[in-house]
């Protein structure tokens, strides 16, 4: 059973947030990518539209996200299913830091996509 320890994540910075990549084609996955995103308070994400579905799980904190222009406040444990071509971004990090778990197909891409999965 492949296990990726948090200490073994590929970590990179983008747009003021920290991305920790755990599962990706470069790490042996045939179909999926999974990462954790740490977002500091007050940061606004960059809107993007994935070409495939994405699943976002709020692990810690409180966060407002928009999906196709509709804002929703999320609390730890809430999940957002972003449909293919659904524009989404986070707009208000109410907590000192927010942790988000994300999973998508390895083929995800899109208009305005700014996440590079190593």
N, C-alpha and C positions, 0 to 999 in steps of 0.2 A: 504494500500500500504506500504510494508516494505521499510523503508528509513534508510540507514546507514550513519550517519554523520561522517565527517572526524575525529572528536575527538573520535569516537567510534571504529576506526580501530584497529585491532590487529597488533602491530608494532614489527618487529624483524629485526635483523641485520644478514647479510650473505655476505661473500666475499667482505666486504668493502662497501656494498650498504645497503640501508634501504628499507625494504618491509613493506607496509601497506596493510593488508588483509581486504577486505570489505565483500566479498561474498565467502562462503565456506561451505562444509557440516557441519562443526562444528558450523556454525553460522546460520543454517537453510535452506541452499540451497539444492534443490533436484538434480540439474544437473550442475550448473556452479560454477566457481571460478572467482573472479576478484580482482585485487590488483593494487597498484601503487608502482613503483620502482623508488627510487631516487638514482642516480649514481653520485658520485663526479668526477670532472675533472681528466683525466689521467688514470682512472681505466679501466682495461680490464676484460670483463665478462668471465665466464667459459662456454666453448662450451658444448651444450647438444642437444639431439634429443628427442623431446616429442613423446609419442605414439599416441597422438591425436593432432588435429590442435590447434594452439594458434594464437591469434590476439594481436598484439602489436601496440599501438597508441602512437606516440611521442607527449607528451603534451607540453613540454617546452625544448628548447635548440637545439643543433645540435649533431648528433651522427652518427658514421659509424658502420654499422652492417654487418656481413657476414651471408649469407644463402647458405648452401652447397658450401662454398668456394668462393662465389661471393660477393665482398664488394660493399656496396651502402651507400651513404651519405643521411641521413634523416634530415628533418627540422620539426619544430613543425607543427602538423597536418597530417604528413605522417603516413601511416599504413603499417605494414608488416603482411602478412598472412603466417604463418609458417606451412607448411604441416606436417602431421604426418611423423615422421622419418627424417624431415629436420633438419640438424645440423645448429644451429645458435648461435651467440654470438655478443656482442658489443665489438668493438676493439678500438674505439677512441672517447672519450668524448671531443669535441672541446669547449663545454661551461663550465662555472664554475660549473654548476650542470645540470643534465638532469633528467627530469621526464617522466616516461613511464607508460601508462596505459595498463594493460594486462587482457585478458579474455581467459578462456579455459574450457574444460569439467572437471568435478570433477574427472574423471578417468585418467587424464593426468599423465603420468609418463615417464620413458624412460631411455635410455642408457646415463649415465653421468648426469642425472637430479640432480640438486642441489637446487631446490626450494621446500621448504616444506611449504605447505599451511595450516596454523592452522585453 
